Amino acid sequence: MDRKLRIGVVVGTTLAVLAPLLLVVWQSLLTGPFFARGVTLSGRAFLFVFSDGDFWSALANSSLVAAGMTLIATPVGAMLAFLLTRTDLPGRRWIEPLILAPMFISSLVLAFGFVVAFGPVGVVSLWARDLFGVVPWNLYSMPSLILIAGLTHVPHVYLYASSALRNLGSDVEEAARSTGAGPLRVALTISLPMIRPSLLYASVLVFFLGFELFGLPLVLADPQGRLVLATYLYKLTNILGVPSYQLMAVVVLVIVAIALPLVFLQRKLLAAADRYVSVKGKATNPKPISIGAWRWPAVAFICAWLLFTVICPVLALVLRAFVSSWGEGVNPLAMLTLDNFRQVAAYPSLVRGVVNTLLIASVGGAAAVCLYALISLAAHRWRSGWATLLDYVVLLPRAMPGIIAGLAVFWVFLFFPPLQPFRATLLSLWAAYTLVWMAYGMRLVSASLLQIGPELEEAGRVTGGGPARVSFDITLPLVKAGLVGAWLLIFVTFLREYSTGVYLLSPGTEVIGSLLVSQWATGAVDIVVALSTINIAMVLGGLFLIALFQRKARNG
């Protein structure tokens, strides 16, 4: 790309990212919704929120959940990474894909699954009651929420820890083993300390994700009246009897103010981690550490985690979708039916939600990847202050949880007259999805671009090709496979997204995620479990496509 086009892309991206955030700031300073007559500048919204006991309770709960889930996810994820990358654990090849499963299933869907499995009349709860005479846990409690949130975020830590461990040489570990150190001591005193920057990065990520939790607290904490910041924001929608946009904007700013420093801290930690693991030992193919008699207990631990975190909730949810009634004394196998799915098919809005979900994931995902590729090309091998600006700008949407980004985009489409006709269309939803996942999508595309040697692009310029022609005739064709892979990952990500569409839900823009939230609020459990099962089937289909693509790529 030539310089003017690069600058244009940077400026356009900056405006697209800043517009929702600036509108939130403006709305927080008004006495009412920005489109209402007679609104004036005022700080009353801040006074209302900061004097509301529910806000401080929600902030304290969010902080507690974020800290608790970080303390759970970090050590478990780190130990799983060590077991699967540095030891002779049996079945490593098959276990690793399963560990990533919670990342690909909507947390809202998992929350419904936990209710069906471990709720007061859940499958596992009824079995425990028959065995012990009482259910020895309370699913609707803060400890349960923290435990589930922590265990379902283990894959985030595992990804970064395992990647860093694979980049480490094994010479120091082998030296420790030769002196008689056991596997656990090697892990705790050598391997894991060597990847401390990556573990810190992952810990900050999990802590940050704790403040954007919406699905799990909505299902597991809200019935007991416990609020976190995201559910408190949801409750503010009409607290004054009219749209309380100014109050919601204040809460949005609080969440952004907490998240933004964490996002930039992540960037610093990632740079430190990359420098740290670049120093490798002599061995390129490290010999697995033998854990002897601990092999099978380690496998049992991983299986127990998978059973609680994924298998029980998902299987219970799917079973519930195929039965007509549920409860104590009911034999599910005698109640098998397809009525729940027929009920979904009977409502045009629900059918439209399924179709829209596929459209936004396939067509919208492809359009998003094209946009990410264009933005990535603008910064590709460009040493300029503009490229640095773009680097920081694309991080800003990460400071806005999905429900907040969806709300901000909703306001943008209301605020700018040219965009108002498109508010009740899938375009608004696509804009929100694309904004929320911009940093993730650009990272996928940039990783492919960096694999192209600069000499190929230089050869194109030597033969007279301009910057734009080199980019579109040489660079993009060479990363075609990487773009397809990015699209498949974005496809699955858009399939499982739910919170972004909550405030964009309207006739014509229904997607499964937002329908799950609205149907759960009305108590339509049969529809919720049927839609959740359909969503799981879609995600499994997407993961199957990813597996096929990876197999084809490996086979050339």
C-alpha positions in Angstrom: 0.0 0.0 0.0 1.1 3.5 -0.6 1.5 5.9 2.3 -1.8 7.9 1.7 -3.8 4.7 1.6 -2.1 3.4 4.8 -2.8 6.7 6.6 -6.4 6.5 5.4 -6.9 3.0 6.7 -5.4 4.0 10.1 -7.6 7.1 10.4 -10.7 5.2 9.4 -10.0 2.5 11.9 -9.3 5.0 14.6 -12.6 6.8 14.0 -14.6 3.5 13.9 -13.1 2.5 17.2 -13.3 5.8 19.0 -16.8 6.8 17.8 -18.6 4.4 20.2 -16.3 5.2 23.1 -16.6 9.0 22.7 -20.4 8.6 22.4 -20.4 6.7 25.7 -18.5 9.6 27.3 -20.9 12.2 25.9 -23.9 10.2 27.0 -22.6 9.9 30.6 -22.5 13.7 30.9 -26.2 14.2 29.9 -29.3 14.2 32.1 -31.1 11.8 29.8 -30.9 9.8 26.5 -29.0 11.8 23.9 -31.9 11.7 21.5 -34.4 13.1 24.1 -35.5 16.7 24.1 -34.3 19.1 26.7 -31.3 17.1 27.9 -28.5 19.1 29.4 -24.9 18.6 30.5 -24.8 17.3 34.1 -22.9 15.0 36.4 -26.1 13.7 38.0 -25.6 10.3 36.4 -22.3 9.8 38.1 -23.8 10.9 41.4 -26.7 8.5 41.0 -24.5 5.5 40.2 -21.8 6.2 42.7 -24.4 6.6 45.5 -26.2 3.4 44.5 -25.3 0.5 46.9 -26.0 -2.0 44.2 -23.2 -0.5 42.1 -20.6 -0.9 44.8 -21.9 -4.4 45.6 -21.6 -5.3 41.9 -18.1 -3.8 41.7 -17.0 -5.8 44.8 -18.5 -9.0 43.4 -16.8 -8.5 40.0 -13.5 -7.9 41.8 -14.0 -11.0 43.9 -15.0 -13.2 40.9 -12.1 -11.9 38.8 -9.5 -12.5 41.5 -11.0 -15.9 42.5 -11.1 -17.2 38.9 -7.6 -16.0 38.3 -6.3 -17.9 41.4 -8.0 -21.1 40.1 -7.3 -20.9 36.4 -3.7 -19.9 36.5 -2.2 -22.8 38.5 -4.5 -25.4 36.9 -3.8 -24.2 33.4 -0.1 -24.0 34.0 0.1 -27.5 35.4 -2.0 -28.9 32.5 0.4 -27.2 30.1 3.4 -28.8 31.8 1.8 -32.2 31.8 0.9 -32.1 28.2 4.0 -30.5 26.7 6.9 -31.6 28.9 6.0 -35.1 30.3 5.2 -38.6 29.0 1.5 -38.3 29.9 -0.5 -41.0 28.0 -3.0 -39.8 25.3 -1.6 -36.2 25.1 -2.5 -36.0 21.4 -6.2 -36.7 22.2 -6.5 -34.7 25.4 -5.2 -31.4 24.2 -8.1 -30.6 21.8 -10.6 -31.4 24.6 -8.9 -29.0 27.0 -9.7 -26.1 24.6 -13.4 -27.1 24.4 -14.6 -24.5 26.9 -13.2 -21.7 24.7 -15.4 -22.7 21.8 -18.7 -23.2 23.7 -20.6 -20.1 24.7 -20.3 -19.4 28.4 -24.1 -18.8 28.5 -24.7 -22.2 27.0 -22.3 -23.7 29.5 -24.1 -21.9 32.3 -27.4 -23.5 31.3 -25.7 -26.8 31.2 -24.5 -26.4 34.7 -28.0 -25.6 35.9 -29.3 -28.8 34.2 -26.5 -30.9 35.5 -25.8 -29.4 39.0 -28.8 -27.3 39.8 -31.3 -28.3 42.6 -33.0 -30.8 40.3 -30.1 -31.4 37.9 -29.0 -34.8 36.7 -25.9 -35.0 38.9 -27.7 -33.4 41.8 -30.5 -36.0 41.9 -27.9 -38.8 41.7 -26.0 -37.2 44.6 -29.2 -36.9 46.6 -29.9 -40.5 46.1 -26.4 -41.4 47.2 -25.9 -39.0 50.1 -29.4 -38.0 51.0 -28.7 -34.4 50.3 -27.1 -32.3 47.5 -23.7 -31.4 48.9 -23.4 -28.1 46.9 -25.3 -25.0 46.2 -24.9 -24.0 42.5 -26.4 -20.6 43.1 -23.7 -19.3 45.4 -20.7 -17.1 45.0 -18.1 -19.9 45.6 -19.8 -22.0 42.9 -19.7 -19.1 40.5 -16.0 -18.4 41.2 -15.2 -22.1 40.9 -17.0 -22.6 37.6 -15.7 -19.3 36.1 -12.1 -20.3 37.1 -12.3 -23.9 35.7 -13.9 -22.8 32.4 -11.1 -20.2 31.9 -8.3 -22.7 32.4 -7.9 -23.0 28.5 -6.9 -19.4 28.3 -3.9 -20.0 30.7 -3.1 -23.3 29.0 -2.8 -21.8 25.6 -0.1 -19.2 26.6 1.7 -21.5 29.0 1.9 -24.4 26.6 3.1 -22.2 23.8 5.9 -20.8 26.0 6.9 -24.2 27.3 7.2 -25.5 23.8 9.7 -22.7 23.1 11.9 -23.6 26.0 14.9 -25.9 25.6 15.1 -28.9 27.9 18.8 -28.7 29.0 18.1 -27.1 32.3 15.3 -29.6 33.1 17.5 -32.5 32.2 20.3 -31.2 34.4 17.8 -30.9 37.3 16.5 -34.5 36.6 20.1 -35.8 36.6 20.6 -34.4 40.2 17.5 -36.4 41.4 14.8 -33.7 41.2 11.3 -35.2 40.8 8.8 -34.1 38.0 6.8 -31.9 40.4 10.0 -30.1 41.7 11.2 -29.6 38.1 7.8 -28.0 37.2 7.6 -25.7 40.2 11.2 -24.6 40.4 12.4 -24.6 36.7 9.9 -25.0 33.9 7.1 -22.8 35.2 9.3 -20.0 36.6 11.0 -19.9 33.2 7.7 -18.9 31.6 6.7 -16.5 34.3 6.0 -13.6 31.9 3.6 -15.7 29.9 1.8 -16.9 33.1 1.5 -13.3 34.2 0.1 -12.3 30.8 -2.4 -15.1 31.0 -3.3 -14.2 34.6 -4.0 -10.6 33.6 -6.1 -11.8 30.7 -8.2 -14.0 33.0 -8.6 -11.2 35.6 -9.7 -8.9 32.8 -12.2 -11.4 31.5 -13.6 -11.6 35.0 -14.9 -8.1 34.7 -16.7 -8.9 31.5 -18.5 -12.0 32.7 -22.2 -11.8 31.9 -23.6 -15.3 31.0 -22.4 -17.2 34.1 -23.5 -14.5 36.6 -26.8 -13.9 34.8 -27.7 -17.6 35.2 -25.9 -18.6 38.4 -25.9 -15.4 40.5 -28.8 -13.3 39.4 -31.5 -15.7 40.8 -30.1 -15.0 44.3 -30.0 -11.2 43.7 -26.2 -11.1 43.4 -25.0 -8.6 40.7 -21.7 -8.1 38.9 -20.9 -5.1 36.8 -22.2 -6.6 33.6 -25.5 -7.7 35.1 -25.9 -4.5 37.0 -25.5 -2.7 33.7 -28.2 -4.9 32.2 -30.5 -4.1 35.1 -30.1 -0.4 34.6 -31.8 -0.5 31.2 -35.1 1.0 32.4 -34.5 1.6 36.1 -36.1 5.1 35.8 -39.0 3.9 33.8 -37.4 5.2 30.6 -34.2 4.2 28.8 -31.5 5.0 31.4 -28.7 5.5 28.9 -26.8 8.1 31.0 -26.6 5.7 34.0 -25.5 2.8 31.8 -22.8 5.0 30.2 -21.3 5.7 33.6 -21.0 2.0 34.3 -19.5 1.4 30.9 -16.9 4.0 31.6 -16.1 2.4 35.0 -15.6 -1.0 33.3 -13.4 0.5 30.5 -11.4 2.4 33.1 -10.7 -0.9 34.9 -10.0 -2.9 31.7 -8.0 -0.5 29.7 -4.9 -0.5 31.9 -5.1 -4.3 32.1 -5.2 -4.5 28.3 -2.1 -2.3 27.9 -0.4 -4.3 30.7 -1.0 -7.4 28.7 0.8 -5.8 25.7 3.8 -5.1 27.9 3.8 -8.6 29.4 3.5 -10.2 26.0 6.5 -8.3 24.7 8.5 -9.4 27.8 7.3 -13.0 27.3 8.5 -13.1 23.7 11.9 -11.8 24.7 12.1 -14.2 27.6 11.4 -17.5 25.7 13.6 -16.6 22.7 16.5 -18.0 24.7 16.4 -21.7 24.1 18.4 -24.6 25.2 20.4 -26.9 23.0 17.8 -29.5 22.5 15.2 -28.8 19.8 13.2 -32.0 20.5 13.2 -32.3 24.2 12.8 -35.7 25.7 9.6 -36.0 27.7 10.0 -36.1 31.5 8.9 -39.4 32.9 6.4 -39.0 35.7 6.3 -42.7 36.5 3.5 -43.8 38.8 1.9 -40.3 38.6 1.0 -40.8 34.9 -2.5 -42.2 35.5 -3.4 -40.0 38.5 -2.5 -37.1 36.2 -4.8 -38.4 33.5 -7.5 -39.0 36.1 -7.2 -35.3 37.2 -7.5 -34.1 33.7 -10.5 -36.3 33.0 -12.2 -35.1 36.2 -11.7 -31.5 35.1 -13.1 -32.3 31.7 -16.0 -34.2 33.2 -17.1 -31.4 35.4 -16.3 -28.5 33.1 -17.5 -29.7 29.8 -18.9 -33.3 29.5 -21.5 -33.2 32.3 -22.9 -29.7 31.5 -23.1 -30.4 27.7 -24.5 -33.9 27.9 -27.1 -32.9 30.5 -28.1 -29.9 28.4 -28.5 -32.0 25.2 -30.5 -34.6 27.1 -32.7 -31.9 28.6 -33.4 -30.7 25.0 -34.8 -34.1 24.1 -37.2 -34.7 27.0 -40.6 -33.2 27.6 -40.3 -32.9 31.4 -37.6 -32.9 34.1 -37.4 -33.3 37.8 -37.2 -35.7 40.7 -38.8 -39.1 40.1 -38.9 -38.5 36.3 -37.3 -41.1 34.0 -35.7 -39.0 31.2 -35.6 -42.0 28.9 -39.4 -42.3 29.1 -39.9 -38.7 28.2 -37.9 -38.5 25.0 -39.4 -36.1 22.4 -38.6 -33.6 19.7 -41.3 -31.2 20.8 -38.7 -28.6 22.1 -37.2 -28.4 18.6 -40.7 -28.3 17.0 -41.5 -25.4 19.3 -38.4 -23.6 18.0 -39.4 -24.3 14.4 -42.9 -22.9 15.2 -41.7 -19.4 15.9 -40.4 -17.4 12.9 -38.2 -15.2 15.1 -36.4 -18.3 16.5 -35.9 -19.8 13.1 -34.7 -16.4 11.8 -32.2 -16.4 14.8 -30.7 -19.7 13.7 -30.4 -18.5 10.1 -29.0 -15.1 11.1 -26.4 -16.8 13.3 -25.2 -18.9 10.4 -25.2 -15.8 8.1 -23.3 -13.5 10.5 -20.8 -16.3 11.2 -20.1 -17.3 7.6 -20.7 -14.2 5.4 -20.1 -11.7 8.2 -17.0 -13.6 9.4 -15.6 -13.5 5.9 -16.3 -9.8 5.6 -14.6 -9.2 9.0 -11.5 -11.2 7.9 -11.3 -9.1 4.7 -11.5 -5.9 6.8 -8.9 -7.3 9.3 -6.6 -8.2 6.3 -6.9 -4.7 4.9 -6.0 -3.1 8.2 -3.2 -5.5 8.8 -1.8 -4.8 5.4 -1.7 -1.1 6.2 0.6 -1.8 9.2 2.6 -4.6 7.6 6.3 -3.8 7.7 5.5 -0.1 8.1 7.8 1.6 10.5 5.9 4.7 11.3 4.1 6.5 14.2 0.9 5.8 12.3 1.5 2.1 12.6 2.2 2.4 16.3 -1.1 4.4 16.7 -3.0 1.6 14.9 -1.3 -1.0 17.2 -2.8 0.7 20.2 -6.2 1.7 18.7 -7.1 -1.9 17.9 -6.6 -2.8 21.5 -9.3 -0.4 22.7 -12.3 -2.7 21.8 -10.8 -5.3 24.0 -11.4 -3.0 27.0 -15.1 -3.2 26.2 -16.9 -6.5 27.0 -19.3 -7.7 24.3 -22.4 -6.4 26.0 -20.9 -3.0 26.3 -19.6 -2.9 22.7 -23.0 -3.9 21.5 -24.6 -1.1 23.5 -22.1 1.4 22.2 -22.7 0.4 18.6 -26.4 0.5 19.2 -26.0 4.2 20.3 -23.8 5.0 17.3 -26.5 3.8 14.9 -29.1 5.9 16.8 -26.8 9.0 17.0 -25.7 9.3 13.4 -28.7 9.9 11.0 -27.1 8.2 8.0 -26.8 5.0 10.0 -30.3 5.0 11.6 -32.0 3.1 8.8 -29.5 0.3 9.3 -29.9 0.0 13.1 -32.5 -2.8 12.8 -30.5 -4.8 10.3 -27.7 -7.3 10.5 -25.2 -4.6 9.5 -25.3 -3.2 13.1 -24.7 -6.6 14.5 -21.9 -7.3 12.1 -20.3 -3.9 13.1 -20.4 -4.8 16.8 -19.0 -8.3 16.3 -16.2 -7.0 14.1 -15.3 -4.4 16.6 -15.3 -6.7 19.6 -13.1 -9.3 17.9 -10.8 -6.9 15.9 -7.7 -7.4 18.0 -8.1 -11.2 17.8 -8.8 -11.2 14.1 -5.9 -9.0 13.3 -3.6 -11.1 15.3 -4.6 -14.1 13.3 -4.1 -12.3 10.0 -0.8 -10.6 11.1 0.6 -14.0 12.1 0.1 -15.2 8.5 1.6 -12.0 7.0 4.7 -12.3 9.1 5.4 -15.8 7.5 6.0 -14.2 4.1 9.6 -13.4 3.5 10.3 -9.7 2.8 12.4 -10.6 -0.2 9.3 -11.8 -2.2 7.7 -8.4 -1.7 11.0 -6.6 -2.6 11.2 -8.6 -5.8 7.7 -7.4 -6.8 8.8 -3.8 -6.2 12.0 -4.2 -8.1 10.0 -5.3 -11.2 8.0 -2.1 -11.1 5.0 -3.1 -9.0 3.6 -0.4 -6.8 2.9 -0.9 -3.1 -0.8 -1.7 -3.6 -0.1 -4.1 -6.5 2.5 -5.9 -4.5 0.1 -6.3 -1.5 -2.8 -7.6 -3.6 -0.9 -9.5 -6.2 1.9 -11.1 -4.1 1.3 -10.8 -0.3 -2.4 -11.7 -0.1 -2.3 -14.7 -2.5 0.6 -16.1 -0.5 -1.4 -15.9 2.8 -4.6 -17.3 1.3 -4.5 -20.4 3.4 -3.9 -18.3 6.5 -6.9 -16.1 5.7 -9.1 -19.2 5.3 -7.9 -20.5 8.6 -8.6 -17.1 10.2 -12.1 -17.1 8.7 -12.8 -20.6 10.2 -11.8 -19.4 13.7 -13.8 -16.2 13.3 -16.7 -18.3 12.1 -16.7 -20.4 15.3 -16.2 -17.3 17.4 -19.2 -15.5 15.9 -21.3 -18.6 16.3 -20.7 -18.7 20.0 -21.0 -14.9 20.6 -24.0 -14.0 22.7 -23.6 -10.8 24.8 -22.8 -8.4 21.9 -26.2 -8.8 20.4 -28.2 -8.3 23.6 -29.0 -4.6 22.9 -29.1 -5.0 19.2 -31.9 -7.6 19.4 -34.9 -6.5 17.2 -37.2 -8.1 14.6 -34.8 -9.1 11.8 -31.6 -9.1 13.8 -32.2 -12.1 16.1 -29.2 -14.4 16.6 -29.1 -17.4 18.9 -27.0 -15.7 21.5 -29.3 -12.8 22.1 -32.4 -15.0 21.9 -31.0 -17.2 24.7 -30.7 -14.2 27.0 -34.3 -12.9 26.2 -35.9 -16.4 26.4 -34.1 -17.1 29.7 -35.6 -13.9 31.1 -39.1 -15.1 30.2 -38.5 -18.6 31.7 -38.8 -20.4 28.4 -36.5 -23.2 29.5 -37.6 -25.7 26.8 -36.7 -23.2 24.0 -33.4 -22.2 25.7 -32.1 -25.8 25.9 -33.2 -26.5 22.3 -31.5 -23.4 21.0 -28.4 -24.1 23.1 -28.2 -27.6 21.6 -28.5 -26.2 18.1 -25.7 -23.8 18.9 -23.5 -26.6 20.2 -24.2 -28.5 17.0 -23.2 -25.5 14.9 -19.9 -25.0 16.9 -19.1 -28.7 16.5 -19.6 -28.4 12.8 -17.3 -25.4 12.7 -14.6 -27.2 14.7 -14.9 -30.2 12.3 -14.2 -27.8 9.4 -11.2 -26.4 11.2 -9.9 -30.0 11.8 -10.3 -30.8 8.1 -8.6 -27.6 7.0 -5.6 -28.3 9.4 -5.3 -31.9 8.1 -5.3 -30.7 4.5 -2.7 -28.0 5.3 -0.5 -30.6 7.0 -0.8 -32.9 4.0 0.2 -30.1 1.6 
